[in-house]
Amino acid sequence: MTRKLLIAASCLIAATGAIAATPQREDKPPLNPDKIILVGDSTMAPVSGWGSAFCARHVSVAVACLNLGRNGRSTRSYEAEGSWAQAVREAAVSGYRNTYVLIQFGHNDAHRHLPDRWVEVETEFPANLRRFVSDIRAVGAVPVLMTPTVRWVFNADGTLVNAVAPFAEQTRKVAREMGVPLIDMNARTKELVERMGPEVAPSTLAQLPPGAEARSTLAAVEQPGPDGPRHGFTLKHDNVHLGAEGAAIFARLVTNDLAALVPELRSRLAP
């Protein structure tokens, strides 16, 4: 019995020595994550816009990505319903190296026939953007302004109808005035859609209703509506909301420009 106890004691001593001799793993440094919040309308929102593709494919595990895009919202209605206050609260959350808020509006701000959304392009729209920028800076986050994407609607001669161009220009002005990084998606998507043309753009970019087929938008300008050329599912395709391929293409444009604008994020963004 004594012999067995001696053997057990020897094994215990040997094991204890082995544990002591094993180098202890050093603690890893904290992750120190960044946060990106997306604020805008349906061209950014889940399902219909580029935002979900961006969050899913273009940020690393060191980035928390939150898509707060909302269908049918303008700078006026987004704030009136409380969505903007939610975005500011999210931007104020501590624990992140930096928080970036990407802000993109314009499509619904232009709807004169919808008074709860419409804003005057040269006064109220830039005033709303300035307030958004100031609110984000006040909680220690970094605002990034984005111009609205184009619709793939063409004139009969094949030239693009850039209906949101005035809102894009006001966004650029506010960015210059306030020293805010700007992702010029209006210019980027205009170049892209013009290069694709009226036959290719719908079939590549569009989000289609069930059973619909994409077709040229050349006829779109021949169907006037209360706010300019009528658009939407009645034309056999959607000329502003993105399907899976369109979302992937637009998200890549956003990623490339964001990496160039914000060097601190570059290593945490995937092309």
Secondary structure as GFF3:
##gff-version 3
##sequence-region A 1 271
A	DSSP	alpha_helix	2	21	.	.	.	ID=ss1
A	DSSP	beta_strand	34	40	.	.	.	ID=ss2
A	DSSP	alpha_helix	51	57	.	.	.	ID=ss3
A	DSSP	beta_strand	63	67	.	.	.	ID=ss4
A	DSSP	alpha_helix	75	80	.	.	.	ID=ss5
A	DSSP	alpha_helix	83	92	.	.	.	ID=ss6
A	DSSP	beta_strand	99	104	.	.	.	ID=ss7
A	DSSP	alpha_helix	124	138	.	.	.	ID=ss8
A	DSSP	beta_strand	142	146	.	.	.	ID=ss9
A	DSSP	alpha_helix	165	178	.	.	.	ID=ss10
A	DSSP	beta_strand	182	183	.	.	.	ID=ss11
A	DSSP	alpha_helix	185	205	.	.	.	ID=ss12
A	DSSP	three_ten_helix	220	222	.	.	.	ID=ss13
A	DSSP	beta_strand	224	225	.	.	.	ID=ss14
A	DSSP	beta_strand	228	229	.	.	.	ID=ss15
A	DSSP	three_ten_helix	233	235	.	.	.	ID=ss16
A	DSSP	alpha_helix	244	261	.	.	.	ID=ss17
A	DSSP	three_ten_helix	263	268	.	.	.	ID=ss18
###
